Amino acid sequence: SSGINAEYGGDIVGVKLYNSQNDMAGAVYIRFTSSPKYLISYCSYSWTNLPTALPSDKNKVFRITVIRNPVMRVVIHCNGKVVLNALISSSTCHSFSWNKYWSRKTTQIHF
């Protein structure tokens, strides 16, 4: 399998976002366990179950999109199916600094 094997079980795949000055602009992680979970950096308090089941296809292609207007959202598609559409805001993020990171213009991604 691919990704990073976490000590507490399940492979983790992450996408880290950076601006042109190499400052962190957010990150999204997916943990593949029997109930797949996600974590949004500077927003999520802990691993949370994806609200929609992944397609049963053996091969899965993920697309992670950050939408900044009119409101900030992280959307995760798996094989074309939306499995997460999460609002990033003061009312949904535990970190008071969420906007410092997520408002930065992304020019680079790291896996």
All heavy atoms as an XYZ file, in Angstrom:
881
protein
N       0.846     -1.197      0.000
C       0.000      0.000      0.000
C       0.876      1.240      0.000
O       2.049      1.185      0.311
C      -0.935     -0.015      1.201
O      -0.199      0.016      2.390
N       0.262      2.359     -0.333
C       1.026      3.598     -0.408
C       0.704      4.477      0.783
O      -0.201      4.211      1.541
C       0.688      4.326     -1.704
O      -0.677      4.659     -1.699
N       1.430      5.562      0.920
C       1.187      6.488      2.021
C       2.095      6.193      3.187
O       3.062      5.447      3.093
N       1.758      6.758      4.311
C       2.535      6.611      5.540
C       1.737      5.737      6.480
O       0.562      5.985      6.716
C       2.770      7.988      6.192
C       3.512      8.900      5.209
C       3.528      7.853      7.498
C       3.495     10.343      5.604
N       2.350      4.700      7.024
C       1.631      3.848      7.945
C       1.667      4.485      9.321
O       2.730      4.689      9.898
C       2.238      2.446      7.980
C       1.318      1.479      8.679
O       1.292      1.418      9.892
N       0.544      0.749      7.903
N       0.504      4.796      9.842
C       0.406      5.457     11.144
C       0.525      4.436     12.259
O       0.086      3.299     12.127
C      -0.928      6.185     11.249
N       1.093      4.843     13.379
C       1.261      3.947     14.521
C      -0.069      3.393     15.002
O      -0.149      2.282     15.484
C       1.949      4.679     15.672
C       3.389      5.030     15.392
C       4.022      5.789     16.539
O       3.475      5.768     17.652
O       5.078      6.393     16.317
N      -1.130      4.181     14.906
C      -2.428      3.768     15.414
C      -3.259      3.063     14.355
O      -4.428      2.827     14.526
C      -3.193      4.975     15.982
C      -3.014      6.224     15.172
C      -3.769      6.443     14.037
C      -2.063      7.156     15.533
C      -3.592      7.575     13.275
C      -1.879      8.300     14.772
C      -2.641      8.502     13.652
O      -2.456      9.624     12.903
N      -2.651      2.716     13.231
C      -3.329      1.921     12.216
C      -3.827      2.733     11.049
O      -4.286      3.851     11.200
N      -3.715      2.148      9.876
C      -4.229      2.778      8.673
C      -3.182      3.605      7.967
O      -2.371      4.273      8.589
N      -3.193      3.536      6.649
C      -2.306      4.355      5.842
C      -2.848      5.768      5.778
O      -4.058      5.987      5.747
C      -2.200      3.789      4.431
C      -1.354      2.533      4.357
O      -0.572      2.282      5.299
O      -1.478      1.804      3.372
N      -1.945      6.730      5.729
C      -2.330      8.137      5.653
C      -1.761      8.732      4.369
O      -0.588      8.539      4.062
C      -1.801      8.932      6.865
C      -2.426      8.411      8.149
C      -2.081     10.420      6.686
C      -1.855      9.039      9.401
N      -2.605      9.442      3.640
C      -2.172     10.203      2.477
C      -2.474     11.658      2.781
O      -3.570     11.993      3.245
C      -2.905      9.742      1.201
C      -2.572     10.650      0.029
C      -2.548      8.302      0.879
N      -1.508     12.522      2.528
C      -1.705     13.926      2.817
C      -1.295     14.808      1.662
O      -0.398     14.464      0.890
N      -1.971     15.926      1.546
C      -1.616     16.963      0.584
C      -1.375     18.233      1.387
O      -2.267     18.705      2.099
C      -2.750     17.194     -0.447
C      -2.386     18.328     -1.392
C      -3.039     15.922     -1.215
N      -0.142     18.747      1.296
C       0.216     19.970      2.014
C       0.302     21.110      1.008
O       0.892     20.958     -0.059
C       1.552     19.792      2.728
C       1.524     18.704      3.778
C       2.892     18.505      4.382
C       2.896     17.334      5.327
N       4.240     17.063      5.861
N      -0.286     22.240      1.366
C      -0.342     23.402      0.486
C       0.617     24.474      0.991
O       0.715     24.707      2.200
C      -1.770     23.962      0.463
C      -2.894     22.942      0.266
C      -4.245     23.613      0.416
C      -2.766     22.263     -1.081
N       1.318     25.142      0.055
C       2.273     26.187      0.401
C       2.099     27.372     -0.545
O       1.700     27.208     -1.697
C       3.713     25.678      0.282
C       4.053     24.604      1.269
C       3.814     23.266      0.974
C       4.601     24.921      2.503
C       4.112     22.273      1.888
C       4.907     23.934      3.424
C       4.653     22.605      3.108
O       4.945     21.622      4.013
N       2.461     28.560     -0.058
C       2.448     29.730     -0.932
C       3.830     29.894     -1.563
O       4.731     29.071     -1.356
C       1.975     30.988     -0.184
C       2.952     31.470      0.871
O       4.084     31.003      0.980
N       2.503     32.418      1.673
N       4.019     30.969     -2.319
C       5.276     31.159     -3.051
C       6.469     31.425     -2.134
O       7.612     31.280     -2.552
C       5.131     32.294     -4.073
O       4.771     33.491     -3.409
N       6.224     31.807     -0.876
C       7.310     32.007      0.092
C       7.569     30.749      0.936
O       8.260     30.794      1.937
C       6.976     33.171      1.043
C       7.030     34.543      0.379
C       5.787     34.835     -0.444
O       4.669     34.538     -0.037
N       5.972     35.400     -1.616
N       6.978     29.625      0.517
C       7.096     28.340      1.222
C       6.443     28.359      2.600
O       6.820     27.593      3.485
C       8.555     27.888      1.348
C       9.123     27.471      0.013
O       8.425     26.858     -0.802
N      10.364     27.810     -0.236
N       5.460     29.242      2.806
C       4.683     29.252      4.046
C       3.518     28.279      3.894
O       2.890     28.221      2.835
C       4.114     30.656      4.322
C       5.200     31.699      4.526
O       6.209     31.377      5.175
O       5.023     32.821      4.015
N       3.242     27.540      4.950
C       2.132     26.588      4.926
C       0.821     27.318      4.646
O       0.538     28.357      5.232
C       2.047     25.847      6.265
C       0.887     24.888      6.386
S       1.037     23.429      5.369
C       1.911     22.333      6.440
N       0.038     26.751      3.727
C      -1.261     27.339      3.373
C      -2.392     26.356      3.635
O      -3.487     26.508      3.120
C      -1.250     27.775      1.911
N      -2.108     25.330      4.456
C      -3.122     24.337      4.803
C      -2.660     22.947      4.419
O      -1.656     22.768      3.724
N      -3.413     21.957      4.864
C      -3.131     20.560      4.517
C      -4.387     19.741      4.762
O      -5.196     20.064      5.629
C      -1.969     20.013      5.348
N      -4.517     18.687      3.974
C      -5.644     17.763      4.109
C      -5.065     16.358      4.142
O      -4.217     16.012      3.310
C      -6.633     17.899      2.933
C      -7.782     16.915      3.079
C      -7.153     19.325      2.818
N      -5.518     15.562      5.096
C      -5.049     14.189      5.250
C      -6.238     13.236      5.230
O      -7.305     13.558      5.760
C      -4.319     14.008      6.586
C      -3.131     14.916      6.739
C      -3.260     16.167      7.335
C      -1.873     14.522      6.280
C      -2.173     17.013      7.471
C      -0.771     15.367      6.429
C      -0.931     16.604      7.018
O       0.139     17.438      7.155
N      -6.027     12.071      4.636
C      -7.023     10.993      4.650
C      -6.360      9.778      5.280
O      -5.235      9.415      4.898
C      -7.521     10.648      3.234
C      -8.120     11.881      2.561
C      -8.550      9.520      3.286
C      -8.442     11.677      1.087
N      -7.029      9.173      6.226
C      -6.532      7.956      6.892
C      -7.406      6.795      6.474
O      -8.626      6.819      6.663
C      -6.553      8.131      8.404
C      -5.861      6.989      9.124
C      -5.716      7.295     10.589
N      -6.760      6.617     11.309
C      -6.996      6.745     12.602
N      -6.275      7.571     13.329
N      -7.956      6.085     13.179
N      -6.787      5.788      5.885
C      -7.520      4.641      5.365
C      -7.604      3.542      6.415
O      -6.689      2.762      6.598
C      -6.859      4.139      4.080
C      -6.899      5.160      2.985
C      -5.818      5.984      2.751
C      -8.046      5.327      2.231
C      -5.862      6.950      1.756
C      -8.107      6.282      1.226
C      -7.009      7.092      0.999
N      -8.724      3.538      7.095
C      -9.043      2.497      8.068
C     -10.375      1.893      7.625
O     -10.899      2.246      6.573
C      -9.162      3.093      9.483
O     -10.128      4.149      9.454
C      -7.829      3.658      9.967
N     -10.957      1.007      8.433
C     -12.235      0.399      8.042
C     -13.303      1.463      7.818
O     -14.177      1.308      6.974
C     -12.690     -0.619      9.086
O     -12.769     -0.003     10.353
N     -13.246      2.564      8.570
C     -14.079      3.743      8.322
C     -13.124      4.891      8.009
O     -12.541      5.468      8.923
C     -14.915      4.089      9.557
O     -15.831      3.083      9.833
N     -12.913      5.210      6.723
C     -11.942      6.247      6.372
C     -12.226      7.569      7.084
O     -13.378      7.954      7.272
C     -12.104      6.385      4.860
C     -12.651      5.062      4.429
C     -13.545      4.628      5.551
N     -11.145      8.245      7.458
C     -11.241      9.489      8.225
C     -10.462     10.590      7.524
O      -9.611     10.315      6.691
C     -10.680      9.273      9.624
C     -11.391      8.181     10.405
C     -10.746      7.953     11.745
C     -11.346      6.811     12.521
N     -12.716      6.500     12.317
N     -10.740     11.835      7.902
C     -10.015     12.973      7.344
C      -9.594     13.902      8.467
O     -10.148     13.894      9.561
C     -10.866     13.725      6.312
C     -12.001     14.512      6.912
C     -11.856     15.865      7.213
C     -13.214     13.906      7.204
C     -12.904     16.588      7.779
C     -14.262     14.617      7.765
C     -14.101     15.950      8.051
O     -15.123     16.664      8.623
N      -8.594     14.719      8.158
C      -8.116     15.750      9.072
C      -7.752     16.959      8.227
O      -7.051     16.827      7.222
C      -6.894     15.259      9.849
C      -6.340     16.197     10.911
C      -7.238     16.163     12.150
C      -4.931     15.792     11.301
N      -8.250     18.125      8.603
C      -7.938     19.374      7.913
C      -7.073     20.196      8.857
O      -7.519     20.563      9.949
C      -9.225     20.135      7.535
C     -10.085     19.278      6.593
C      -8.882     21.480      6.900
C     -11.453     19.852      6.314
N      -5.831     20.460      8.436
C      -4.905     21.178      9.326
C      -5.434     22.562      9.666
O      -6.103     23.200      8.865
C      -3.523     21.295      8.680
O      -3.582     22.140      7.555
N      -5.125     23.001     10.873
C      -5.539     24.300     11.409
C      -7.056     24.457     11.436
O      -7.557     25.565     11.468
C      -4.893     25.461     10.631
C      -3.409     25.306     10.516
C      -2.830     24.936      9.319
C      -2.588     25.486     11.625
C      -1.453     24.764      9.219
C      -1.218     25.317     11.537
C      -0.655     24.952     10.325
O       0.695     24.785     10.237
N      -7.763     23.335     11.420
C      -9.227     23.403     11.459
C      -9.792     22.235     12.267
O     -10.449     22.444     13.268
C      -9.810     23.421     10.047
S     -11.593     23.694     10.011
N      -9.521     20.999     11.814
C     -10.060     19.822     12.500
C      -9.414     19.657     13.861
O      -8.205     19.840     14.012
C      -9.796     18.545     11.692
O     -10.353     18.623     10.415
N     -10.203     19.258     14.824
C      -9.689     18.982     16.166
C      -9.086     17.585     16.220
O      -8.106     17.352     16.914
C     -10.808     19.139     17.190
C     -10.356     18.923     18.597
C      -9.545     19.846     19.243
C     -10.719     17.776     19.282
C      -9.111     19.640     20.539
C     -10.293     17.558     20.584
C      -9.486     18.493     21.202
O      -9.056     18.279     22.472
N      -9.689     16.656     15.489
C      -9.217     15.271     15.499
C      -9.664     14.594     14.201
O     -10.392     15.181     13.403
C      -9.774     14.524     16.710
O     -11.194     14.515     16.657
N      -9.232     13.353     14.022
C      -9.665     12.572     12.865
C     -11.179     12.407     12.920
O     -11.727     12.098     13.967
C      -9.004     11.201     12.866
C      -7.535     11.256     12.570
C      -6.525     11.186     13.476
C      -6.926     11.409     11.293
N      -5.316     11.281     12.834
C      -5.536     11.414     11.485
C      -7.422     11.525      9.993
C      -4.630     11.534     10.436
C      -6.519     11.649      8.950
C      -5.141     11.653      9.175
N     -11.820     12.621     11.778
C     -13.274     12.554     11.684
C     -13.645     11.626     10.534
O     -13.014     11.668      9.472
C     -13.858     13.961     11.401
O     -13.387     14.850     12.421
C     -15.368     13.955     11.398
N     -14.667     10.791     10.732
C     -15.113      9.906      9.663
C     -15.585     10.714      8.462
O     -16.265     11.734      8.622
C     -16.276      9.019     10.126
C     -15.831      7.958     11.098
O     -14.674      7.561     11.133
N     -16.759      7.478     11.894
N     -15.220     10.260      7.263
C     -15.778     10.883      6.071
C     -17.294     10.712      6.123
O     -17.782      9.626      6.470
C     -15.225     10.228      4.804
C     -13.784     10.558      4.447
C     -13.273      9.663      3.322
C     -13.656     12.017      4.039
N     -18.069     11.741      5.809
C     -19.528     11.651      5.936
C     -20.185     10.762      4.886
O     -21.322     10.332      5.066
C     -19.992     13.106      5.781
C     -18.899     13.781      5.057
C     -17.624     13.080      5.430
N     -19.469     10.464      3.799
C     -20.009      9.646      2.719
C     -19.067      8.476      2.488
O     -17.850      8.656      2.445
C     -20.132     10.482      1.423
O     -20.943     11.622      1.702
C     -20.751      9.692      0.303
N     -19.628      7.281      2.316
C     -18.806      6.083      2.091
C     -18.047      6.200      0.778
O     -18.541      6.777     -0.196
C     -19.692      4.844      2.081
N     -16.840      5.648      0.768
C     -16.062      5.612     -0.463
C     -16.707      4.622     -1.431
O     -17.311      3.640     -1.007
C     -14.631      5.171     -0.176
C     -13.797      6.066      0.742
C     -12.403      5.471      0.915
C     -13.716      7.479      0.212
N     -16.570      4.857     -2.738
C     -17.060      3.880     -3.707
C     -16.385      2.530     -3.471
O     -15.267      2.467     -2.957
C     -16.656      4.471     -5.061
C     -16.460      5.929     -4.811
C     -15.987      6.031     -3.384
N     -17.047      1.466     -3.856
C     -16.515      0.124     -3.602
C     -15.457     -0.297     -4.619
O     -14.862     -1.364     -4.467
C     -17.661     -0.893     -3.588
O     -18.334     -0.869     -4.835
N     -15.198      0.515     -5.629
C     -14.189      0.183     -6.633
C     -12.859     -0.144     -5.962
O     -12.481      0.504     -4.984
C     -13.956      1.366     -7.579
C     -15.234      1.884     -8.215
O     -16.120      1.068     -8.497
O     -15.329      3.107     -8.411
N     -12.154     -1.131     -6.522
C     -10.851     -1.492     -5.958
C      -9.864     -0.332     -6.100
O      -9.166      0.020     -5.160
C     -10.306     -2.737     -6.652
C      -8.963     -3.175     -6.119
C      -8.447     -4.420     -6.790
C      -7.087     -4.764     -6.217
N      -6.490     -5.918     -6.882
N      -9.806      0.254     -7.290
C      -8.911      1.394     -7.528
C      -9.672      2.680     -7.262
O     -10.783      2.860     -7.759
C      -8.389      1.376     -8.966
C      -7.488      0.184     -9.223
O      -6.672     -0.167     -8.381
N      -7.656     -0.448    -10.370
N      -9.056      3.547     -6.479
C      -9.699      4.804     -6.108
C      -8.810      5.979     -6.504
O      -7.623      5.997     -6.213
C      -9.971      4.833     -4.603
C     -11.000      3.790     -4.188
C     -11.183      3.753     -2.689
C     -12.264      2.813     -2.251
N     -12.187      1.451     -2.749
N      -9.412      6.964     -7.165
C      -8.718      8.180     -7.556
C      -9.350      9.330     -6.775
O     -10.565      9.539     -6.843
C      -8.838      8.437     -9.076
C      -8.187      9.766     -9.451
C      -8.222      7.288     -9.856
N      -8.524     10.030     -6.004
C      -9.005     11.129     -5.170
C      -8.655     12.461     -5.809
O      -7.585     12.624     -6.393
C      -8.377     11.060     -3.770
C      -8.918      9.943     -2.947
C      -8.367      8.680     -3.024
C      -9.987     10.151     -2.102
C      -8.871      7.640     -2.269
C     -10.504      9.116     -1.338
C      -9.944      7.864     -1.431
N      -9.558     13.417     -5.666
C      -9.315     14.799     -6.055
C      -9.670     15.663     -4.848
O     -10.777     15.576     -4.324
C     -10.173     15.192     -7.256
C      -9.848     16.596     -7.746
C     -10.633     16.960     -8.986
N     -11.998     17.263     -8.576
C     -13.080     17.044     -9.306
N     -12.984     16.497    -10.484
N     -14.264     17.371     -8.859
N      -8.717     16.453     -4.406
C      -8.936     17.351     -3.273
C      -8.915     18.772     -3.813
O      -7.951     19.183     -4.462
C      -7.863     17.147     -2.186
C      -7.922     15.716     -1.658
C      -8.037     18.159     -1.055
C      -6.800     15.345     -0.710
N      -9.988     19.500     -3.547
C     -10.132     20.858     -4.060
C     -10.345     21.816     -2.903
O     -11.128     21.525     -2.000
C     -11.357     20.949     -5.007
O     -11.246     19.931     -5.998
C     -11.447     22.306     -5.665
N      -9.644     22.945     -2.933
C      -9.878     24.019     -1.966
C     -10.609     25.121     -2.720
O     -10.114     25.639     -3.721
C      -8.563     24.546     -1.368
C      -8.838     25.715     -0.427
C      -7.813     23.440     -0.645
N     -11.797     25.446     -2.246
C     -12.612     26.509     -2.831
C     -12.529     27.692     -1.876
O     -12.788     27.539     -0.678
C     -14.069     26.044     -3.018
C     -14.098     24.838     -3.954
C     -14.944     27.186     -3.521
C     -15.438     24.142     -4.020
N     -12.184     28.856     -2.378
C     -12.002     30.015     -1.502
C     -13.135     31.038     -1.605
O     -13.269     31.872     -0.744
C     -10.657     30.663     -1.780
C      -9.513     29.763     -1.307
C      -8.208     30.525     -1.184
N      -7.277     29.829     -0.322
C      -6.505     28.817     -0.703
N      -6.583     28.367     -1.916
N      -5.675     28.259      0.153
N     -13.912     31.012     -2.675
C     -15.002     31.988     -2.839
C     -16.279     31.278     -3.258
O     -16.201     30.372     -4.075
C     -14.631     33.026     -3.913
C     -13.555     33.973     -3.440
O     -13.649     34.527     -2.366
N     -12.517     34.144     -4.242
N     -17.449     31.641     -2.771
C     -17.704     32.760     -1.857
C     -17.345     32.429     -0.408
O     -17.138     33.340      0.390
C     -19.201     33.014     -2.006
C     -19.764     31.675     -2.355
C     -18.699     30.991     -3.175
N     -17.296     31.155     -0.047
C     -16.845     30.743      1.293
C     -15.775     29.676      1.109
O     -15.706     29.016      0.074
C     -18.005     30.200      2.171
C     -19.006     31.288      2.489
C     -18.677     29.011      1.518
N     -14.930     29.510      2.124
C     -13.850     28.552      2.027
C     -14.348     27.144      2.333
O     -15.016     26.917      3.336
C     -12.719     28.941      2.975
C     -11.461     28.197      2.664
S      -9.980     28.949      3.331
C     -10.117     30.634      2.828
N     -13.998     26.205      1.445
C     -14.391     24.808      1.598
C     -13.261     23.892      1.140
O     -12.479     24.268      0.267
C     -15.618     24.470      0.750
C     -16.850     25.221      1.112
C     -18.075     24.677      0.363
N     -19.270     25.097      1.035
C     -19.794     24.540      2.112
N     -19.245     23.488      2.636
N     -20.879     25.001      2.664
N     -13.232     22.692      1.716
C     -12.390     21.616      1.208
C     -13.351     20.548      0.703
O     -14.240     20.102      1.439
C     -11.476     21.031      2.306
C     -10.809     19.754      1.831
C     -10.428     22.051      2.719
N     -13.179     20.171     -0.558
C     -14.033     19.157     -1.165
C     -13.153     17.991     -1.586
O     -12.131     18.190     -2.257
C     -14.808     19.718     -2.375
C     -15.705     18.650     -2.988
C     -15.630     20.944     -1.980
N     -13.532     16.781     -1.182
C     -12.813     15.578     -1.578
C     -13.742     14.729     -2.442
O     -14.857     14.407     -2.018
C     -12.324     14.761     -0.366
C     -11.377     15.594      0.505
C     -11.652     13.466     -0.825
C     -10.940     14.894      1.790
N     -13.263     14.401     -3.642
C     -13.965     13.486     -4.542
C     -13.204     12.163     -4.556
O     -11.972     12.158     -4.510
C     -13.985     14.004     -5.975
C     -14.857     15.188     -6.201
N     -14.456     16.477     -5.906
C     -16.102     15.283     -6.706
C     -15.426     17.309     -6.225
N     -16.439     16.618     -6.707
N     -13.917     11.072     -4.632
C     -13.314      9.756     -4.846
C     -14.031      9.129     -6.034
O     -15.248      8.924     -5.986
C     -13.448      8.881     -3.600
S     -12.722      7.242     -3.826
N     -13.289      8.880     -7.092
C     -13.855      8.351     -8.341
C     -15.059      9.168     -8.793
O     -16.071      8.625     -9.224
C     -14.219      6.872     -8.196
C     -12.995      6.002     -7.997
O     -11.871      6.485     -7.997
N     -13.197      4.718     -7.827
N     -14.954     10.477     -8.664
C     -16.000     11.378     -9.119
C     -17.125     11.616     -8.139
O     -17.978     12.468     -8.371
N     -17.124     10.910     -7.011
C     -18.177     11.043     -5.996
C     -17.690     11.961     -4.870
O     -16.593     11.761     -4.344
C     -18.519      9.655     -5.432
C     -19.530      9.649     -4.316
C     -19.727      8.228     -3.795
C     -20.705      8.177     -2.641
N     -20.833      6.813     -2.102
N     -18.501     12.948     -4.481
C     -18.136     13.824     -3.366
C     -18.258     13.027     -2.062
O     -19.328     12.521     -1.736
C     -19.037     15.071     -3.309
C     -18.723     15.900     -2.066
C     -18.870     15.915     -4.560
N     -17.147     12.900     -1.335
C     -17.168     12.191     -0.053
C     -16.963     13.143      1.117
O     -17.157     12.775      2.267
C     -16.143     11.034     -0.015
C     -16.524      9.957     -1.033
C     -14.723     11.523     -0.256
N     -16.578     14.393      0.817
C     -16.464     15.432      1.842
C     -16.648     16.784      1.187
O     -16.071     17.061      0.133
C     -15.096     15.392      2.537
C     -14.882     16.486      3.604
C     -15.761     16.221      4.824
C     -13.431     16.594      3.993
N     -17.457     17.624      1.819
C     -17.631     19.016      1.406
C     -17.660     19.806      2.713
O     -18.715     20.002      3.300
C     -18.920     19.189      0.608
C     -19.072     20.580      0.045
O     -18.374     21.514      0.437
N     -20.012     20.732     -0.877
N     -16.466     20.197      3.181
C     -16.322     20.776      4.522
C     -16.122     22.285      4.463
O     -15.259     22.781      3.735
C     -15.145     20.142      5.243
N     -16.900     22.989      5.250
C     -16.756     24.431      5.393
C     -15.558     24.723      6.288
O     -15.376     24.088      7.325
C     -18.029     25.005      6.020
C     -18.044     26.507      6.300
C     -18.001     27.296      4.997
C     -19.293     26.871      7.108
N     -14.726     25.673      5.876
C     -13.578     26.128      6.679
C     -13.936     27.539      7.135
O     -13.977     28.461      6.321
C     -12.289     26.169      5.835
C     -12.065     24.873      5.093
C     -11.109     26.566      6.692
C     -11.440     23.782      5.865
N     -14.208     27.703      8.425
C     -14.638     29.015      8.924
C     -14.414     29.094     10.435
O     -14.081     28.093     11.073
C     -16.119     29.236      8.619
O     -16.913     28.415      9.449
N     -14.658     30.257     10.982
C     -14.540     30.437     12.434
C     -15.529     29.554     13.185
O     -15.267     29.146     14.315
C     -14.780     31.902     12.805
O     -13.782     32.705     12.239
N     -16.656     29.248     12.569
C     -17.667     28.430     13.255
C     -17.384     26.930     13.154
O     -17.938     26.149     13.910
C     -19.067     28.731     12.708
O     -19.137     28.388     11.343
N     -16.500     26.517     12.227
C     -16.238     25.085     12.063
C     -14.824     24.670     12.458
O     -14.572     23.490     12.638
C     -16.484     24.651     10.606
O     -15.611     25.393      9.750
C     -17.924     24.870     10.201
N     -13.904     25.620     12.584
C     -12.509     25.291     12.897
C     -12.198     25.544     14.371
O     -12.583     26.580     14.905
C     -11.569     26.117     12.025
S     -11.688     25.726     10.269
N     -11.486     24.614     14.977
C     -11.131     24.769     16.387
C      -9.987     25.760     16.577
O      -9.830     26.343     17.629
C     -10.764     23.420     17.007
C      -9.367     22.983     16.679
N      -9.033     22.443     15.460
C      -8.226     23.050     17.398
C      -7.740     22.173     15.445
N      -7.223     22.532     16.597
N      -9.164     25.938     15.546
C      -7.991     26.809     15.660
C      -8.348     28.245     15.311
O      -8.929     28.498     14.253
C      -6.889     26.312     14.725
O      -5.830     27.242     14.679
N      -7.990     29.167     16.168
C      -8.264     30.575     15.887
C      -7.405     31.090     14.731
O      -7.692     32.126     14.151
C      -8.054     31.444     17.128
C      -6.627     31.468     17.604
C      -5.729     32.394     17.106
C      -6.185     30.553     18.551
C      -4.411     32.410     17.538
C      -4.860     30.560     18.983
C      -3.978     31.491     18.471
N      -6.341     30.359     14.381
C      -5.437     30.811     13.309
C      -5.760     30.193     11.951
O      -4.981     30.331     11.015
C      -3.995     30.503     13.692
O      -3.808     29.120     13.830
N      -6.917     29.526     11.815
C      -7.239     28.849     10.556
C      -7.117     29.794      9.359
O      -6.582     29.428      8.323
C      -8.639     28.227     10.608
C      -9.740     29.245     10.614
C     -10.304     29.844     11.706
C     -10.377     29.822      9.474
N     -11.248     30.755     11.304
C     -11.323     30.756      9.957
C     -10.258     29.643      8.099
C     -12.126     31.506      9.098
C     -11.057     30.388      7.252
C     -11.983     31.306      7.759
N      -7.604     31.025      9.501
C      -7.637     31.958      8.374
C      -6.236     32.407      7.959
O      -5.986     32.667      6.790
C      -8.513     33.159      8.698
C      -8.859     33.950      7.458
O      -9.192     33.384      6.420
N      -8.768     35.260      7.555
N      -5.305     32.469      8.912
C      -3.921     32.850      8.608
C      -3.342     31.903      7.553
O      -2.652     32.345      6.632
C      -3.082     32.795      9.884
C      -1.603     32.996      9.666
C      -0.828     32.844     10.951
C       0.664     32.913     10.718
N       1.426     32.678     11.945
N      -3.628     30.621      7.692
C      -3.074     29.624      6.786
C      -3.928     29.446      5.533
O      -3.425     29.501      4.417
C      -2.908     28.288      7.517
C      -1.934     28.412      8.653
C      -2.381     28.637      9.957
C      -0.565     28.350      8.433
C      -1.480     28.788     10.999
C       0.341     28.501      9.465
C      -0.127     28.713     10.756
O       0.763     28.869     11.771
N      -5.209     29.226      5.724
C      -6.078     28.880      4.603
C      -6.333     30.040      3.653
O      -6.755     29.832      2.515
C      -7.379     28.271      5.115
C      -7.149     26.861      5.572
C      -6.960     26.437      6.851
C      -7.037     25.709      4.756
N      -6.735     25.081      6.878
C      -6.777     24.614      5.595
C      -7.112     25.491      3.382
C      -6.614     23.326      5.107
C      -6.948     24.205      2.896
C      -6.699     23.139      3.753
N      -6.053     31.277      4.048
C      -6.263     32.418      3.145
C      -5.060     32.662      2.231
O      -5.148     33.459      1.303
C      -6.571     33.680      3.941
O      -5.460     34.038      4.731
N      -3.950     31.980      2.481
C      -2.765     32.158      1.642
C      -2.994     31.550      0.261
O      -3.591     30.488      0.130
C      -1.550     31.501      2.288
C      -1.110     32.209      3.540
C       0.031     31.487      4.222
N       0.512     32.257      5.360
C       1.168     31.733      6.381
N       1.449     30.441      6.403
N       1.554     32.493      7.383
N      -2.465     32.214     -0.745
C      -2.600     31.720     -2.119
C      -1.679     30.518     -2.306
O      -0.464     30.607     -2.110
C      -2.251     32.818     -3.120
C      -2.397     32.366     -4.549
C      -2.060     33.469     -5.523
C      -2.206     32.942     -6.939
N      -1.835     33.934     -7.927
N      -2.251     29.410     -2.708
C      -1.471     28.190     -2.906
C      -0.765     28.227     -4.251
O      -1.392     28.428     -5.290
C      -2.395     26.952     -2.838
O      -3.029     26.919     -1.567
C      -1.596     25.670     -3.038
N       0.558     28.033     -4.208
C       1.338     27.949     -5.443
C       2.085     26.631     -5.546
O       2.631     26.317     -6.595
C       2.351     29.108     -5.530
O       3.228     29.041     -4.409
C       1.642     30.461     -5.566
N       2.118     25.856     -4.446
C       2.827     24.573     -4.436
C       2.027     23.563     -3.629
O       1.352     23.927     -2.673
C       4.187     24.692     -3.742
C       5.082     25.791     -4.182
C       6.292     25.856     -3.258
O       6.992     24.873     -3.064
N       6.525     27.012     -2.688
N       2.160     22.296     -4.009
C       1.611     21.225     -3.183
C       2.706     20.187     -2.965
O       3.564     19.980     -3.816
C       0.340     20.575     -3.783
C       0.635     19.971     -5.154
C      -0.801     21.562     -3.857
C      -0.501     19.132     -5.692
N       2.677     19.579     -1.784
C       3.620     18.514     -1.435
C       2.799     17.317     -0.974
O       1.776     17.481     -0.323
C       4.547     18.936     -0.303
C       5.404     20.113     -0.629
N       6.429     20.507      0.188
C       5.421     20.990     -1.664
C       7.031     21.574     -0.317
N       6.427     21.881     -1.442
N       3.291     16.134     -1.293
C       2.621     14.892     -0.853
C       3.453     14.209      0.206
O       4.643     14.345      0.257
C       2.419     13.943     -2.041
C       1.507     14.500     -3.086
C       2.018     15.183     -4.174
C       0.140     14.341     -2.975
C       1.172     15.700     -5.147
C      -0.709     14.856     -3.942
C      -0.190     15.540     -5.033
